[in-house]
Amino acid sequence: MNPNPLVNLFPVILIFFIMYFILIRPQKKQQRELEKMQGSLKKNDAVVTYGGIHGIVVNVKEGTVTVRVDDNVRLEVDKTAIARVEKQEQARLP
């Protein structure tokens, strides 16, 4: 008497669902939150880039932002290079 082939597939299906809920779903949620944050950048936001540069947003364009790093230093970076927005009380630049 042969066991049902679906019984043999059950562990594989179970592993897929576990991997989905532990790895894939949280990663997609984090990616959506990052894209939302990058899309909602506005002037005077204190930001940190993936390269570790801290600055204040002075201009927002469609795909880029201009970040003031020091008094006379401004960098134009891609929006996707922004890792996080700092809280205003944590901003180190005037």
C-alpha positions in Angstrom: 0.0 0.0 0.0 1.5 3.3 -1.2 1.0 6.5 0.9 -0.8 9.4 -0.7 1.7 11.6 -2.7 0.3 14.7 -1.0 1.5 13.5 2.3 5.1 13.5 0.9 4.6 17.1 -0.3 3.2 18.4 3.0 6.6 19.1 4.7 7.8 21.0 1.6 4.6 23.1 1.6 4.9 23.7 5.4 8.6 24.9 5.0 7.5 27.3 2.2 4.8 28.8 4.4 7.2 29.1 7.3 9.8 30.8 5.2 7.2 33.2 3.7 6.0 34.4 7.1 9.5 34.6 8.7 11.6 36.0 5.9 9.7 37.2 2.8 6.7 39.0 4.3 8.7 41.1 6.8 11.3 42.0 4.2 8.6 43.2 1.8 7.0 45.3 4.6 10.4 46.9 5.4 11.0 47.7 1.7 7.6 49.3 1.4 8.2 51.5 4.5 11.6 52.5 3.1 10.1 53.5 -0.2 7.4 55.5 1.6 10.0 57.3 3.7 12.1 58.1 0.6 9.1 59.3 -1.3 8.0 61.6 1.5 11.3 63.5 2.0 10.8 67.2 2.5 12.9 70.3 3.0 14.6 70.6 6.4 14.5 66.8 7.1 17.7 65.6 8.9 18.8 62.6 6.9 21.5 59.9 6.9 22.7 58.3 3.7 23.7 54.7 3.3 27.3 56.1 3.0 27.0 57.6 6.5 26.7 61.2 5.5 24.6 63.3 7.8 22.9 66.4 6.5 19.7 68.5 6.1 17.6 68.3 3.0 17.5 71.7 1.2 15.9 70.8 -2.1 13.7 67.9 -3.2 13.5 66.9 -6.9 11.8 64.0 -8.5 14.6 61.5 -8.2 17.2 63.3 -6.2 17.6 65.5 -3.1 20.1 68.2 -2.3 21.6 67.7 1.2 23.4 70.4 3.1 26.4 68.8 4.8 28.1 72.0 6.1 27.6 75.8 5.6 28.8 76.0 2.0 28.7 72.3 1.1 25.7 70.8 -0.7 25.5 67.3 -2.2 22.9 66.1 -4.6 22.1 62.4 -3.9 19.6 60.0 -5.3 16.6 59.5 -3.1 17.4 55.8 -2.9 20.7 56.7 -1.1 18.8 58.0 1.9 18.9 55.3 4.7 16.8 57.1 7.3 15.3 60.4 8.5 16.5 61.5 11.9 14.3 63.1 14.4 14.6 66.9 14.3 15.9 67.1 17.9 18.7 64.8 16.8 19.8 67.1 13.9 23.4 68.2 14.4 23.5 70.8 11.7 22.1 74.3 12.2 
